[in-house]
Amino acid sequence: MSNLWDLTHIQPRSGSVLDGDTIAAMFWNAVAQRGDKVWLREKHLGIWRSWRWTQVGEAVREIAGGLMSLGFAAGDTASILSNTVLEWVLADLAVLSAGGVSNGVYPTDAASQVHYLCEDSRTSVLFVENDEQLDKALEVRERLPLLRKIVVFDMDGLRGLDEPDVIGLDALRALGRDYNARHPDAVAQRVAACRPEDLAILVYTSGTTGKPKGAMHTHAGLTYTVRGFNTLIARNEDDEGMCFLPLCHIAERMGGEYFSLYTGAKLNFVENPETIPENVREIAPTVFTAVPRVWEKFYSAVMIALKEAGAVQQATYAWAIGVGTRIAERVLAGKPVPGGLKFQFTLARWLALNNVRKLIGIHRSRFLVTGAAPISAALGKWYLALGVPMLEVWGMTETCGASTGVPADRIKPGSIGPAASFNEVRLDPATGEILVRGPNVFAGYLNLPEKTAETIDADGWLHTGDVGVVDEEGFFRITDRMKDIIITAGGKNITPSEIENQLKFSPSICVAVVVGGMRAYLTGLALIERENVEKYAQDHDVPFSNYASLTRAPEVQALIQEVIDGVNKKFARVEQIKKFFLLDTQLTAEDEELTPTMKLKRKLVQTKYAPQIDAMYR
């Protein structure tokens, strides 16, 4: 078990650990090099099953051969419409091994969105997870003349299906075995023919504004960046990670699938989004990457458990986390940790902190990584107090993932760290916008040359849309999105994300939106953390019949007001929230207000709840 004052186990690696100038070549080199070692694990019918590199290679070769038997040519596009399952990885690597372009589609997308993404990407083969996703594909099939075949991962409930354009994954693998027997070198020849400059994957932006745009990434950009990741935060074959974020998002595709492929770290797939907490405890990953919403939920779960604990347990936790906090503060300040404090921390772990780490599932974690959205500095410091380094990275779809990262030996909660060694990062002197330049920057937006030219300037700098500041050590901090900055009626520029992060640190609030553009004062929309607030209501005999009535209860309104009052004290008067409104419906990634990575579509939220917002200014 690691200690916060000894981070020698988190060391970047500069040398290459795996050859290959394309993702396909890198994968087949990994199969040859690692052979019978375990790479992937999944839970099936309550039992964890392991996939060795050779088994993955066999499956990928069969799927690739099956695609080629269907006429899938080099440069063709295949899309994958599925949750994060092991078959997603098999299909992705098979498409790349066949010389094709791989595109992910969010399983939460409606049929109309599936049509747009498949049409825009010129998809010829569509992989779908199950009957639910197949229904979407069949609904739009007639409007996709280029779509030749739909491949279903899970054929349960579809055994009697009579659709000539639909085939199960097992049947596709059977076609591949036959094709490979007749053409034993065909897949290898496709892999060898693939060039670094060839288009490898499409990653469609989340679409917080307008239609999603297909970001094009070449093999050269992907392999360059995944090697760069190891110089930022190194992994090895002894590490175990989790795969649960959407694989069609750049974070999980790069930081999960491809980084694990490169380093040899084991990759564990959760059963489904609802079982993530249980699966984390089972897997106990040694490296754990997640978005702020996940870290917030883990923290809330601990707070719930603490409220249900006895007085002695609560007092023990308070003392233990206090010890951890004192150590975290010394480490953050670059000061040595005295022996007496180390001894206290050993006792604190034994008495309380180990149990907290086990409750979350991070008791084996060497470090935690957070990204995709800003995280509260206070929340990051809490994980540090548990004795687990939390390192924040920053990047975007267009930068192939992380472009900056907090080094383990210079942790600064609230900072996204300095520029990674594999790219340049600077601020626009006029606007404060963060700019990125390097081989990791994408090749442009598919079918949108004008939008590409707007995003990448003549000097090769990518304009990210994020606004930030940089300190004397070169550490950047995100202050907001350029489009999200609020200008009040008094002309004051407000960065709402800083206020929102403070609100979300409360166990009672999971989503917050600050409003106030061209208004006299700021107001807020908030979504309660249901489990915590329900527990509060039960403990305080607050009557409610459903979620909506819970949000309207005067006691709950008072609870949220108390949170807002506490946050307001941290900001200047002009940055304080004067009124708020609690949303009476829960939001999930399937709702239009949130992106699949749990980012708010701010403008949509403000439009949808315009009457409630206007009411707060009367």
C-alpha positions as CSV (number, residue, x, y, z in Angstrom):
1,M,0.0,0.0,0.0
2,S,1.4,3.4,-1.0
3,N,1.9,6.4,1.2
4,L,1.3,9.9,0.1
5,W,4.8,11.0,1.2
6,D,6.4,8.3,-1.0
7,L,5.4,8.5,-4.6
8,T,8.3,6.7,-6.2
9,H,5.9,4.1,-7.5
10,I,4.4,6.7,-9.8
11,Q,7.2,7.4,-12.3
12,P,6.8,8.3,-15.9
13,R,8.5,6.2,-18.6
14,S,10.1,7.8,-21.6
15,G,11.1,4.7,-23.5
16,S,8.7,2.8,-25.8
17,V,7.3,-0.4,-24.3
18,L,5.7,-1.7,-27.5
19,D,6.5,-1.3,-31.2
20,G,4.0,-0.4,-33.8
21,D,3.3,2.8,-35.9
22,T,-0.4,2.0,-36.2
23,I,-2.9,0.8,-33.6
24,A,-3.4,-2.4,-35.5
25,A,0.4,-3.1,-35.7
26,M,0.7,-2.3,-32.0
27,F,-2.0,-4.7,-31.1
28,W,-0.6,-7.6,-33.0
29,N,2.8,-7.0,-31.6
30,A,1.3,-7.1,-28.1
31,V,-0.4,-10.4,-28.9
32,A,3.0,-11.9,-30.1
33,Q,4.9,-10.4,-27.1
34,R,2.4,-11.2,-24.3
35,G,0.8,-14.4,-25.5
36,D,-0.9,-16.3,-22.6
37,K,-0.9,-13.3,-20.2
38,V,-4.3,-12.0,-19.2
39,W,-5.4,-8.8,-20.8
40,L,-9.2,-8.5,-20.5
41,R,-11.7,-9.6,-17.8
42,E,-15.5,-9.5,-17.8
43,K,-18.2,-10.8,-15.5
44,H,-20.5,-13.3,-17.1
45,L,-23.4,-14.8,-15.1
46,G,-21.8,-13.8,-11.9
47,I,-18.3,-15.3,-12.7
48,W,-15.3,-13.3,-13.8
49,R,-13.8,-14.6,-17.1
50,S,-10.3,-13.8,-18.3
51,W,-9.2,-13.3,-21.9
52,R,-5.6,-13.9,-22.7
53,W,-3.8,-11.9,-25.4
54,T,-3.9,-14.9,-27.7
55,Q,-7.6,-15.4,-27.2
56,V,-8.3,-11.7,-28.0
57,G,-6.1,-12.1,-31.0
58,E,-8.0,-15.1,-32.3
59,A,-11.3,-13.3,-31.9
60,V,-10.1,-10.1,-33.5
61,R,-8.6,-12.1,-36.5
62,E,-11.9,-13.9,-37.0
63,I,-14.0,-10.8,-36.8
64,A,-11.6,-9.0,-39.2
65,G,-11.8,-12.0,-41.6
66,G,-15.6,-12.0,-41.3
67,L,-15.7,-8.3,-42.3
68,M,-13.4,-8.9,-45.2
69,S,-15.6,-11.8,-46.4
70,L,-18.5,-9.3,-46.5
71,G,-16.6,-7.0,-48.8
72,F,-15.3,-4.6,-46.1
73,A,-12.5,-2.7,-47.8
74,A,-9.6,-0.8,-46.5
75,G,-10.8,2.8,-45.7
76,D,-14.4,1.7,-45.1
77,T,-16.1,2.8,-41.9
78,A,-17.7,0.6,-39.3
79,S,-19.7,2.0,-36.4
80,I,-20.2,0.5,-32.9
81,L,-23.5,1.1,-31.1
82,S,-23.1,-0.4,-27.7
83,N,-22.5,0.1,-24.1
84,T,-19.0,-0.5,-22.8
85,V,-18.6,-4.2,-23.2
86,L,-15.7,-6.5,-24.1
87,E,-17.1,-7.1,-27.6
88,W,-16.7,-3.3,-28.2
89,V,-12.9,-3.7,-28.0
90,L,-12.9,-6.8,-30.2
91,A,-14.9,-5.1,-32.9
92,D,-12.8,-1.9,-32.7
93,L,-9.5,-3.8,-33.1
94,A,-11.0,-6.0,-35.8
95,V,-12.1,-3.0,-37.9
96,L,-8.6,-1.4,-37.5
97,S,-7.0,-4.7,-38.4
98,A,-9.0,-4.9,-41.6
99,G,-7.7,-1.4,-42.5
100,G,-11.0,0.3,-41.7
101,V,-12.1,3.3,-39.8
102,S,-13.8,2.7,-36.4
103,N,-16.5,5.0,-35.2
104,G,-18.4,4.8,-31.8
105,V,-22.1,5.7,-31.3
106,Y,-23.4,6.3,-27.8
107,P,-25.9,3.7,-26.7
108,T,-28.1,6.5,-25.3
109,D,-28.5,8.1,-28.8
110,A,-31.9,8.0,-30.4
111,A,-32.6,6.4,-33.7
112,S,-32.4,9.8,-35.4
113,Q,-29.0,10.4,-34.0
114,V,-27.8,6.9,-35.1
115,H,-29.0,7.8,-38.6
116,Y,-27.1,11.1,-38.6
117,L,-23.8,9.6,-37.3
118,C,-23.9,6.6,-39.7
119,E,-24.8,8.8,-42.6
120,D,-22.1,11.4,-41.8
121,S,-19.4,8.8,-41.3
122,R,-20.5,6.7,-44.4
123,T,-20.9,3.6,-42.2
124,S,-21.0,0.3,-44.2
125,V,-21.1,-2.1,-41.2
126,L,-22.9,-1.3,-37.9
127,F,-22.1,-3.3,-34.8
128,V,-25.0,-3.2,-32.2
129,E,-25.0,-4.6,-28.7
130,N,-28.5,-6.2,-28.4
131,D,-32.1,-6.2,-29.5
132,E,-32.6,-2.7,-28.0
133,Q,-29.9,-1.1,-30.1
134,L,-30.9,-3.3,-33.2
135,D,-34.3,-1.7,-33.1
136,K,-32.7,1.7,-33.6
137,A,-30.7,0.5,-36.5
138,L,-33.6,-1.2,-38.2
139,E,-35.7,1.9,-37.8
140,V,-33.2,4.0,-39.9
141,R,-31.8,1.2,-42.2
142,E,-33.8,2.2,-45.2
143,R,-32.3,5.7,-45.1
144,L,-28.8,4.4,-45.0
145,P,-28.0,3.1,-48.5
146,L,-24.3,2.5,-47.7
147,L,-25.1,0.3,-44.7
148,R,-24.6,-3.3,-45.9
149,K,-24.7,-5.3,-42.7
150,I,-25.7,-5.1,-39.0
151,V,-23.8,-7.3,-36.6
152,V,-25.3,-8.0,-33.2
153,F,-23.1,-8.8,-30.2
154,D,-25.8,-10.4,-28.0
155,M,-28.4,-12.5,-30.0
156,D,-30.5,-13.4,-26.9
157,G,-34.1,-12.9,-27.8
158,L,-33.3,-12.7,-31.5
159,R,-32.8,-16.4,-32.4
160,G,-35.9,-16.4,-34.7
161,L,-34.9,-13.1,-36.4
162,D,-35.3,-13.3,-40.2
163,E,-33.4,-10.3,-41.5
164,P,-30.9,-11.0,-44.3
165,D,-28.9,-7.8,-43.4
166,V,-28.5,-8.8,-39.8
167,I,-25.9,-11.3,-38.5
168,G,-24.8,-12.3,-35.0
169,L,-21.2,-11.8,-33.9
170,D,-20.7,-15.6,-33.5
171,A,-21.9,-16.1,-37.1
172,L,-19.6,-13.3,-38.3
173,R,-16.7,-15.1,-36.5
174,A,-17.6,-18.3,-38.3
175,L,-17.5,-16.5,-41.6
176,G,-14.1,-15.2,-40.6
177,R,-12.7,-18.6,-39.7
178,D,-13.7,-19.9,-43.1
179,Y,-12.3,-16.8,-44.9
180,N,-9.0,-17.0,-43.0
181,A,-8.7,-20.7,-43.8
182,R,-8.9,-19.8,-47.5
183,H,-6.9,-16.6,-47.2
184,P,-4.5,-17.2,-44.3
185,D,-2.4,-14.0,-44.8
186,A,-5.3,-11.7,-45.6
187,V,-5.6,-10.0,-42.2
188,A,-1.9,-9.7,-41.7
189,Q,-1.6,-8.1,-45.2
190,R,-4.3,-5.5,-44.3
191,V,-2.4,-4.7,-41.1
192,A,0.9,-4.3,-42.9
193,A,-0.7,-2.1,-45.6
194,C,-2.1,0.3,-43.0
195,R,0.0,3.5,-42.9
196,P,0.5,5.9,-39.9
197,E,-1.1,8.7,-41.8
198,D,-4.3,6.7,-42.5
199,L,-7.5,7.7,-40.7
200,A,-8.1,5.3,-37.8
201,I,-11.0,6.4,-35.7
202,L,-13.8,9.0,-35.6
203,V,-14.8,10.4,-32.3
204,Y,-17.9,12.6,-32.4
205,T,-18.0,15.5,-30.0
206,S,-20.6,15.4,-27.2
207,G,-22.6,18.0,-28.9
208,T,-23.1,20.5,-26.1
209,T,-23.8,23.0,-28.9
210,G,-25.3,22.0,-32.3
211,K,-24.8,18.7,-34.1
212,P,-21.9,16.4,-33.1
213,K,-18.8,16.8,-35.2
214,G,-16.7,13.9,-36.2
215,A,-13.1,14.4,-35.0
216,M,-10.7,12.5,-37.2
217,H,-7.7,10.8,-35.6
218,T,-4.9,9.1,-37.6
219,H,-2.9,6.0,-36.5
220,A,0.1,8.3,-36.1
221,G,-1.7,10.6,-33.7
222,L,-3.1,7.8,-31.6
223,T,0.2,5.8,-31.3
224,Y,2.2,9.0,-30.6
225,T,-0.2,10.1,-27.9
226,V,-0.6,6.7,-26.2
227,R,3.2,6.6,-25.9
228,G,3.1,10.1,-24.5
229,F,0.6,9.0,-21.8
230,N,3.3,6.8,-20.3
231,T,5.5,9.8,-19.9
232,L,2.7,11.5,-18.0
233,I,1.4,8.7,-15.8
234,A,3.0,5.3,-16.3
235,R,1.3,2.0,-16.1
236,N,2.7,-1.6,-16.4
237,E,1.6,-5.2,-16.9
238,D,1.1,-5.5,-13.1
239,D,-1.6,-2.8,-13.1
240,E,-5.3,-3.4,-13.2
241,G,-7.8,-0.8,-14.5
242,M,-11.5,-0.6,-15.2
243,C,-13.4,0.0,-18.4
244,F,-16.8,1.6,-17.7
245,L,-16.9,5.0,-19.3
246,P,-18.3,5.2,-22.9
247,L,-15.8,3.7,-25.3
248,C,-17.0,6.1,-28.0
249,H,-15.6,8.9,-25.9
250,I,-11.9,9.8,-26.3
251,A,-11.2,9.4,-22.6
252,E,-12.0,5.7,-22.3
253,R,-10.9,4.8,-25.9
254,M,-7.4,6.3,-25.2
255,G,-7.0,6.2,-21.5
256,G,-8.7,2.8,-21.2
257,E,-8.5,0.6,-24.3
258,Y,-5.4,1.9,-26.2
259,F,-3.3,2.8,-23.1
260,S,-4.0,-0.6,-21.7
261,L,-3.1,-2.2,-25.0
262,Y,0.2,-0.3,-25.1
263,T,1.2,-0.9,-21.4
264,G,-0.2,-4.4,-21.0
265,A,-2.3,-3.4,-17.9
266,K,-5.3,-5.7,-17.3
267,L,-8.6,-4.1,-18.3
268,N,-11.7,-5.1,-16.3
269,F,-15.2,-4.5,-17.7
270,V,-18.1,-3.7,-15.3
271,E,-21.3,-5.5,-15.7
272,N,-23.5,-2.5,-16.3
273,P,-23.6,1.2,-15.2
274,E,-25.7,0.3,-12.1
275,T,-23.2,-2.1,-10.7
276,I,-20.1,0.1,-10.9
277,P,-19.8,0.6,-7.1
278,E,-19.9,-3.2,-6.5
279,N,-17.6,-4.0,-9.4
280,V,-15.0,-1.4,-8.2
281,R,-14.9,-3.1,-4.8
282,E,-14.5,-6.5,-6.5
283,I,-11.8,-5.4,-9.0
284,A,-10.0,-3.1,-6.6
285,P,-8.1,-1.4,-9.5
286,T,-4.5,-0.3,-9.0
287,V,-5.0,2.6,-11.4
288,F,-8.4,4.2,-11.6
289,T,-9.5,6.9,-14.1
290,A,-13.0,8.5,-13.8
291,V,-14.9,11.7,-14.4
292,P,-15.7,14.1,-11.5
293,R,-19.3,12.8,-11.2
294,V,-18.0,9.3,-10.2
295,W,-15.6,10.8,-7.6
296,E,-18.5,12.9,-6.2
297,K,-20.8,9.8,-5.9
298,F,-18.1,7.8,-4.1
299,Y,-17.7,10.7,-1.7
300,S,-21.4,10.9,-1.2
301,A,-21.6,7.2,-0.5
302,V,-19.0,7.6,2.3
303,M,-21.0,10.5,3.8
304,I,-24.2,8.5,3.8
305,A,-22.4,5.6,5.5
306,L,-20.9,8.0,8.0
307,K,-24.3,9.4,9.0
308,E,-25.5,5.9,9.7
309,A,-22.5,5.1,11.8
310,G,-22.3,5.3,15.6
311,A,-20.8,8.2,17.6
312,V,-17.5,6.4,18.2
313,Q,-17.1,5.6,14.5
314,Q,-17.9,9.1,13.5
315,A,-15.3,10.5,16.0
316,T,-12.7,8.0,14.9
317,Y,-13.2,9.0,11.2
318,A,-13.0,12.7,12.1
319,W,-9.7,12.1,13.8
320,A,-8.3,9.9,11.1
321,I,-9.3,12.2,8.2
322,G,-7.8,15.0,10.2
323,V,-4.5,13.2,10.3
324,G,-4.7,12.5,6.6
325,T,-5.5,16.1,5.9
326,R,-2.5,17.3,7.9
327,I,-0.2,15.0,5.9
328,A,-1.8,16.1,2.6
329,E,-1.2,19.7,3.5
330,R,2.5,19.1,4.2
331,V,2.9,17.1,1.0
332,L,1.2,19.8,-1.0
333,A,3.4,22.4,0.5
334,G,6.5,20.4,-0.3
335,K,7.3,19.8,3.4
336,P,8.6,16.5,4.9
337,V,6.2,14.4,6.9
338,P,7.6,13.8,10.5
339,G,7.8,10.3,11.8
340,G,5.2,10.9,14.5
341,L,2.7,12.0,11.9
342,K,3.5,8.9,9.8
343,F,2.8,6.7,12.8
344,Q,-0.5,8.5,13.4
345,F,-1.5,7.9,9.8
346,T,-0.7,4.2,10.1
347,L,-3.0,4.1,13.1
348,A,-5.6,6.2,11.2
349,R,-5.6,3.8,8.3
350,W,-6.0,0.8,10.5
351,L,-8.8,2.4,12.5
352,A,-10.9,4.1,9.7
353,L,-9.3,5.1,6.4
354,N,-8.7,1.6,5.1
355,N,-12.4,0.9,5.6
356,V,-13.2,4.0,3.7
357,R,-10.9,3.1,0.8
358,K,-12.4,-0.5,0.8
359,L,-15.9,1.0,0.8
360,I,-15.0,2.9,-2.4
361,G,-12.8,0.1,-3.9
362,I,-9.6,2.1,-4.0
363,H,-7.7,0.2,-1.3
364,R,-5.2,-1.2,-3.9
365,S,-5.0,2.0,-6.0
366,R,-1.5,3.5,-6.6
367,F,-3.2,6.6,-7.8
368,L,-6.4,8.1,-9.1
369,V,-6.9,10.1,-12.3
370,T,-9.7,12.6,-12.9
371,G,-10.6,14.4,-16.1
372,A,-13.2,15.3,-18.7
373,A,-14.4,18.2,-16.5
374,P,-13.1,20.4,-13.6
375,I,-13.2,18.8,-10.2
376,S,-13.5,20.6,-6.9
377,A,-10.1,21.2,-5.3
378,A,-11.7,20.3,-1.9
379,L,-12.8,16.9,-3.3
380,G,-9.4,16.2,-4.7
381,K,-7.8,17.1,-1.3
382,W,-10.2,14.7,0.5
383,Y,-8.9,11.8,-1.6
384,L,-5.4,12.9,-0.8
385,A,-6.3,12.8,2.9
386,L,-7.3,9.1,2.4
387,G,-3.7,8.6,1.3
388,V,-4.4,8.1,-2.5
389,P,-2.9,10.7,-4.9
390,M,-5.5,12.2,-7.2
391,L,-4.0,13.5,-10.4
392,E,-6.0,15.7,-12.6
393,V,-5.5,15.7,-16.4
394,W,-7.0,17.9,-19.0
395,G,-7.6,17.4,-22.7
396,M,-10.4,17.1,-25.2
397,T,-11.5,15.0,-28.1
398,E,-9.5,17.1,-30.5
399,T,-6.2,16.6,-28.6
400,C,-6.5,12.8,-28.5
401,G,-7.1,13.0,-24.8
402,A,-4.8,14.4,-22.1
403,S,-2.7,17.5,-23.0
404,T,-1.8,18.5,-19.5
405,G,-1.4,16.5,-16.3
406,V,-0.5,17.0,-12.6
407,P,2.8,15.3,-11.8
408,A,2.7,13.1,-8.8
409,D,5.5,14.9,-7.1
410,R,3.9,18.3,-7.4
411,I,0.2,17.8,-6.8
412,K,-1.9,21.0,-6.9
413,P,-5.6,20.4,-6.3
414,G,-7.7,22.5,-8.6
415,S,-4.9,22.6,-11.2
416,I,-4.7,20.6,-14.4
417,G,-0.9,20.6,-14.3
418,P,1.7,21.8,-16.8
419,A,1.7,20.9,-20.5
420,A,2.5,17.2,-21.2
421,S,5.9,16.6,-22.7
422,F,4.3,15.5,-26.0
423,N,2.6,18.8,-26.9
424,E,2.7,22.6,-26.4
425,V,0.1,24.5,-24.4
426,R,-0.2,28.2,-24.0
427,L,-2.8,30.9,-23.3
428,D,-4.1,33.3,-25.9
429,P,-2.8,36.7,-24.5
430,A,-5.9,38.5,-25.6
431,T,-8.7,36.1,-24.4
432,G,-7.0,33.7,-22.0
433,E,-8.2,30.8,-24.2
434,I,-6.0,27.6,-23.8
435,L,-4.3,26.7,-27.1
436,V,-2.6,23.3,-27.9
437,R,-0.2,22.3,-30.6
438,G,1.4,19.0,-31.3
439,P,1.2,15.7,-33.2
440,N,-1.6,14.7,-30.9
441,V,-3.9,17.4,-32.3
442,F,-6.6,15.8,-34.5
443,A,-6.7,15.9,-38.3
444,G,-9.8,18.0,-38.5
445,Y,-13.6,17.5,-38.5
446,L,-15.1,15.1,-41.0
447,N,-16.9,16.9,-43.9
448,L,-16.4,20.2,-42.1
449,P,-13.3,22.0,-43.5
450,E,-14.6,25.5,-42.5
451,K,-15.2,24.4,-38.9
452,T,-11.7,22.8,-38.9
453,A,-10.2,26.1,-40.1
454,E,-12.0,27.9,-37.3
455,T,-10.6,25.5,-34.7
456,I,-6.9,25.1,-35.9
457,D,-5.2,28.4,-36.8
458,A,-2.6,28.9,-39.5
459,D,0.2,28.3,-37.0
460,G,-1.2,24.9,-36.0
461,W,-2.6,26.0,-32.6
462,L,-5.9,24.3,-31.6
463,H,-8.3,26.7,-30.1
464,T,-9.9,24.7,-27.3
465,G,-12.6,27.0,-26.1
466,D,-11.5,26.6,-22.5
467,V,-10.4,29.7,-20.6
468,G,-7.6,29.4,-18.0
469,V,-4.8,30.9,-16.1
470,V,-1.2,29.7,-15.6
471,D,1.0,30.2,-12.6
472,E,4.8,30.8,-12.3
473,E,5.5,27.1,-12.3
474,G,3.6,26.5,-15.6
475,F,0.6,24.9,-14.0
476,F,-2.7,25.7,-15.7
477,R,-6.1,26.0,-14.2
478,I,-9.4,26.0,-16.1
479,T,-11.6,28.9,-15.1
480,D,-14.4,28.2,-17.6
481,R,-15.6,27.7,-21.1
482,M,-15.4,30.8,-23.3
483,K,-19.0,30.4,-24.2
484,D,-20.1,29.9,-20.6
485,I,-18.6,33.1,-19.0
486,I,-21.4,35.1,-17.6
487,I,-21.5,38.9,-18.0
488,T,-23.9,40.5,-15.6
489,A,-26.0,43.6,-16.2
490,G,-23.3,45.5,-14.3
491,G,-20.6,44.3,-16.7
492,K,-18.9,41.9,-14.3
493,N,-17.4,38.7,-15.8
494,I,-18.3,35.6,-13.8
495,T,-16.9,32.1,-14.3
496,P,-19.8,29.9,-13.2
497,S,-17.9,26.6,-13.1
498,E,-16.0,27.6,-10.0
499,I,-19.2,28.3,-8.1
500,E,-20.8,25.2,-9.5
501,N,-17.9,23.0,-8.4
502,Q,-18.2,24.3,-4.8
503,L,-22.0,23.6,-4.8
504,K,-21.4,20.0,-6.1
505,F,-18.9,19.3,-3.3
506,S,-21.9,19.2,-1.0
507,P,-23.4,15.7,-0.6
508,S,-26.8,17.2,-1.2
509,I,-26.2,18.5,-4.7
510,C,-25.1,16.5,-7.7
511,V,-25.7,19.0,-10.6
512,A,-25.7,22.8,-10.5
513,V,-26.1,25.6,-13.1
514,V,-25.4,29.2,-12.3
515,V,-27.4,31.7,-14.3
516,G,-27.1,35.5,-14.6
517,G,-26.1,36.7,-18.1
518,M,-27.2,40.3,-18.4
519,R,-29.1,40.0,-15.2
520,A,-28.9,42.1,-12.0
521,Y,-27.7,39.1,-9.9
522,L,-26.9,35.4,-10.1
523,T,-29.4,32.6,-9.6
524,G,-29.0,28.8,-9.7
525,L,-30.6,25.6,-10.9
526,A,-29.8,22.6,-8.8
527,L,-30.4,18.8,-8.9
528,I,-30.3,17.1,-5.5
529,E,-28.3,14.0,-4.8
530,R,-31.3,11.7,-4.4
531,E,-29.9,9.1,-2.0
532,N,-28.4,11.6,0.4
533,V,-31.4,13.9,0.5
534,E,-33.8,11.0,0.9
535,K,-31.8,9.8,3.8
536,Y,-31.9,13.3,5.3
537,A,-35.7,13.4,4.8
538,Q,-36.2,10.1,6.5
539,D,-34.0,11.0,9.4
540,H,-35.8,14.3,9.9
541,D,-39.4,12.9,9.4
542,V,-39.9,15.0,6.2
543,P,-42.9,13.6,4.4
544,F,-42.6,13.0,0.6
545,S,-44.2,10.6,-1.9
546,N,-41.9,10.9,-4.9
547,Y,-38.9,12.7,-6.2
548,A,-40.8,15.8,-7.2
549,S,-42.5,16.2,-3.8
550,L,-39.1,15.6,-2.1
551,T,-37.6,18.6,-4.0
552,R,-40.6,20.8,-3.0
553,A,-40.4,20.0,0.7
554,P,-39.7,23.1,2.8
555,E,-37.1,21.2,4.8
556,V,-35.2,20.2,1.7
557,Q,-35.4,23.7,0.3
558,A,-33.9,24.9,3.6
559,L,-31.1,22.3,3.4
560,I,-30.1,23.5,-0.1
561,Q,-30.3,27.1,1.0
562,E,-27.9,26.3,3.8
563,V,-25.5,24.8,1.2
564,I,-25.8,27.9,-1.0
565,D,-25.3,30.2,2.0
566,G,-22.0,28.4,2.8
567,V,-20.7,28.6,-0.7
568,N,-21.7,32.2,-1.0
569,K,-19.3,33.1,1.8
570,K,-16.4,32.0,-0.4
571,F,-17.2,34.5,-3.2
572,A,-17.5,38.2,-3.6
573,R,-21.0,39.7,-3.3
574,V,-21.5,40.0,-7.1
575,E,-20.6,36.3,-7.4
576,Q,-23.1,35.1,-4.9
577,I,-26.3,33.3,-5.7
578,K,-29.4,35.2,-4.6
579,K,-32.1,32.6,-5.5
580,F,-32.3,29.0,-6.6
581,F,-34.7,26.5,-8.2
582,L,-34.6,22.7,-7.6
583,L,-35.3,20.6,-10.7
584,D,-38.0,18.2,-9.9
585,T,-36.9,15.5,-12.3
586,Q,-33.7,13.4,-12.2
587,L,-31.2,13.7,-15.1
588,T,-29.3,10.9,-16.6
589,A,-27.0,10.5,-19.7
590,E,-30.2,9.5,-21.6
591,D,-31.7,12.9,-21.0
592,E,-31.0,15.6,-23.5
593,E,-29.8,18.0,-20.7
594,L,-26.6,15.9,-20.1
595,T,-23.9,14.6,-22.4
596,P,-22.9,10.9,-22.0
597,T,-19.9,12.0,-19.9
598,M,-22.3,13.9,-17.6
599,K,-21.5,17.4,-18.7
600,L,-24.4,19.9,-18.7
601,K,-25.6,21.3,-21.9
602,R,-25.8,24.7,-20.4
603,K,-27.7,26.5,-23.1
604,L,-30.3,23.8,-23.4
605,V,-30.9,23.7,-19.7
606,Q,-31.3,27.5,-19.6
607,T,-33.7,27.4,-22.5
608,K,-35.8,24.4,-21.2
609,Y,-36.1,26.0,-17.7
610,A,-36.5,29.6,-18.9
611,P,-39.9,30.1,-17.1
612,Q,-38.4,29.0,-13.8
613,I,-35.3,31.2,-14.3
614,D,-37.4,34.2,-15.2
615,A,-39.5,33.7,-12.1
616,M,-36.4,34.1,-10.0
617,Y,-35.9,37.7,-11.4
618,R,-39.4,39.0,-10.6
